[in-house]
């Protein structure tokens, strides 16, 4: 696999997997869970979940270029029997016949809207299922009100502050792209610059919920 922006981002994003694992560890053990990673991107968290569960994972995203990169990694790691990669939108009707034990949504609701996206995720959960959401820091009270409205029981919640994002992600990203072609990595350079200007807006929060 040739070096590309996805590979560099993945190498830094893996530093944050410990927080996905922390959230996942809040869920009672389930033997061979069926897991949905909705808005999986390049599948960094997807691959992490294969290491800490014995379940099967559906990895869904609307960005085909991200999924092509994920498929390369799945093939290289010989885990195609554990991960099903699907090019689709969260809003596609009749996307699954199955319902899931666990749904992971990292950053998805920040894109499609919390109030719009939360019911869509819930409909894909089993009657007793678990939801892991990683979202921007703000509007915690409003989000918790939505959880209550949809009868979701909070199991855990924790914050990744700007120091975490710098130490575990943006420092790595800056170092990785510092001597590389700025035209190829323009997006990454700009993101590091924006972080340094306004680090507080990069805070995020995990929620672990039970249906």
Buried (B, 14 or more C-beta within 10 A) or exposed (E): EEEEBBBBBBBBBBBBBEBBBEBBEBBEEBEEBBBBBBBBBBBBBBBBBBEEBEBBBBBBBBBEEBBEBBBBBBEEEEBEEBBEBBBBEBEEEEBBEEBBBBBBBBBBBBEBEBEEBBEBBBEBBBEEBBBBBBBBBEEBEEBBEBBEEBEBEEBBBEEBBBEBBBEBBBBBBBEBBEEBEEEBBEEBBEBBEEBEEEBEEBBBBBBBBBB
